[in-house]
Amino acid sequence: MLRWAVIFLVIALIALALGFGGVAGLSMDIAWILFIIFIVLFVISLVAGRFRGPRV
């Protein structure tokens, strides 16, 4: 998930440098959404790991 966010961020930066504002904006929005989803899933996995307990 984080990898895709970085890929869309790079696409947005390249599109911005080439003057494609619409593509850059859309790519930046997609990267932001993927980053937020990554953070939410990461926090959920941390919380779930805390409640699971030690492995035997």
Sequence and secondary structure as in RCSB ss.txt:
>XXXX:A:sequence
MLRWAVIFLVIALIALALGFGGVAGLSMDIAWILFIIFIVLFVISLVAGRFRGPRV
>XXXX:A:secstr
 HHHHHHHHHHHHHHHHHT HHHHHHHHHHHHHHHHHHHHHHHHHHHHHHHH    
